[in-house]
Amino acid sequence: MEKGILIVLSGFSGAGKGTLMKELMKTYDNYALSVSMTTRSPREGEEDGREYFFRDRKVFEEKIAQNGFIEYAEYCGNYYGTPRDYVEAKLEEGKDVILEIEIQGMRKVKAMFPKMLSLFVTPPSARELEKRLRGRGTETEEVIKKRLSRATEEAEGVEDYEYIVINDDLKTCVEEIHGIVKAAKRATLRNEGFIKQIKEELNVLSEGE
Amino acid sequence: MEKGILIVLSGFSGAGKGTLMKELMKTYDNYALSVSMTTRSPREGEEDGREYFFRDRKVFEEKIAQNGFIEYAEYCGNYYGTPRDYVEAKLEEGKDVILEIEIQGMRKVKAMFPKMLSLFVTPPSARELEKRLRGRGTETEEVIKKRLSRATEEAEGVEDYEYIVINDDLKTCVEEIHGIVKAAKRATLRNEGFIKQIKEELNVLSEGE
């Protein structure tokens, strides 16, 4: 069984990441979504191990001390983190594990997993993004301004991602993401074992007899 | 019309590059094969502008002086080079231009076109490569040793390529190459214009009114 690859997916709020992930998981069976751990309380309908692993601060901080997170952050008084054991178990099973995190998280993961694949999802244009952020027109202008300024910040780090995918049509975008993942598996940096082996065998063959 | 991308394809002798290129060109219409220029004489059946552009040394050296080659080399007393004008015209037409060159050429092209895509083609194993190099068993052991030692040299630079593709089944390999090229077009480094534009528009939108 070949190990899976680690995929970080980020994108503008309003780019449709959630729907994309759902469609990707439904269409192909090689993916697993990473489940984060958090110290916040479950909301109605949320299930432990599905939306999040819900744990108390003591457990979370012990896990931090054991270097048990690929990345974690504190946000509004609660911890959120990506458990290393869960991700590594899925990779070992051959699953391509998707982390839906933001740019700060992506940078931390990249430091630890330099071979991860990173994707940034965007609507086809800033106008379209604005339209989606405006939603059904029920938000105040202040909320919309806040969202737009957040998107402007998010846009700053786009070049740090390997790929940018445009979510115009859902199915097309899912195919594009899947194609990028398939191509990524042929990258030389993800085939070091195979390359080493063929070199060694060639050395034996060309020196032999 | 979007500009095409420049693709360098190398690989072991015996990896089946020629057949792959033919099949790729037959299956998809977005590719153009670069035609090299040479000072050697045409062989029987070769046509000017198809196998090579056949030119004399004076013309070739003038073109060198005008920086008219993406890369060139002298080999067995003859010049071989990739004409820049031909490649750039095809890229402007929106064609993805494939250069089938060796590693030294690849490095020169990369210095000039840092956004080029590079692929290395290999048989599935060293044993299989040996089998192909042995061919129909009509070659002397000395010739085979020479080919194997050449392959050992060729293997040294594999990590300098972005992708390694295994040519086991022709159609599968063609699909894989095409998938890699499609994915490459979504790389952030090949979408700088789009990223710049969306950033500028977001700045206007979030500051506006």
Interface residues (C-beta under 8 A of the other chain):
Chain A: F120 T122 S125 A126 R127 L129 E130 K145 L148 S149 A151 T152 A155 E156 V158 E159 Y161 E162 Y163 I164 V165 E176 G179 I180 K182 A183 A184 R186 A187 T188 L189 N191 E192 F194 I195 Q197 I198 K199 E201 L202 N203 V204 L205 S206
Chain B: F120 T122 S125 A126 R127 L129 E130 K145 L148 S149 A151 T152 A155 E156 V158 E159 Y161 E162 Y163 I164 V165 E176 G179 I180 K182 A183 A184 R186 A187 T188 L189 N191 E192 F194 I195 Q197 I198 K199 E201 L202 N203 V204 L205 S206
